[in-house]
Structures are given as structure tokens and as C-alpha cells.
Amino acid sequence: MPNLTWDVIKKDSELKKLFFKFTKGEYSSENTIFIDMKLSKSSNFEDIYNRYISDKGKSQINIPSKLKKELDSLAKELTKVKAADWSDMLSAMQQCQKALVGMINGDTVHRFESSKEYKELTEPETRPRR
């Protein structure tokens, strides 16, 4: 199997499902859900911000403080405008995804590779006999 990274995981449906289950067990599934989002100009950035970025968000992600401050500042300005275009957040949200991928590749993926579930999936000798 190639060096395990998010790019490898997301292309394998069985592996991706197992990784999501693993991150849920680590209470970090919000990060994986966020990086798996397909962001575009038509995404509902107000909802995404309120759920994943805002201090009041139910699924707040772990992002660099510089990006958090940038998005908080932008959200504050957008809430002042009646018909605000929240798609201005697209670039910063994509930067959040890149930052999270780096964090996940450098930390979560390594713990996942050491997990019993991953080994059972990838190493035939560790699979339970039926």
C-alpha cells in the first residue's frame, strides 16, 4: 500500500469509511468532515462558518489562529450587510482545509495506521478468521 495520507484515504471508500469511524472515536471527526467538503462559490458559507469556525459552532474545527481571526473578522463584516456575499470566505475556507490536511497527515493518519482496525483491513494475517 502506498504511503498513507488523506489523498490515499479519500480515494478508497472502505478505507475512508474506516478512517471516519476512527476519527469519530477520537472526537475529531469534524476535521475530517470539513476537509471532505467540496467547497465552491455556491457553498453555504454562512452555515459552514457557524458550524465549523464560530466559537459557538457545534463542530468547531482545529485551525491556525491566523485563519480563525481572518474568518471571524470577515464574518463580523458580513453580518452587517443585509444581502452579504459569504462566498468571499471561499479562499480562507480552502486554506483551512489545507491546514487540516497537513495536521491530519502529520498526526491522525499515523495513529490510524497503528490502529487494530486499519491493520485488520490491510494485513491479511491480522484479519479475524470466519
Beta strands, then each sheet from edge to edge (+ up, - down):
end
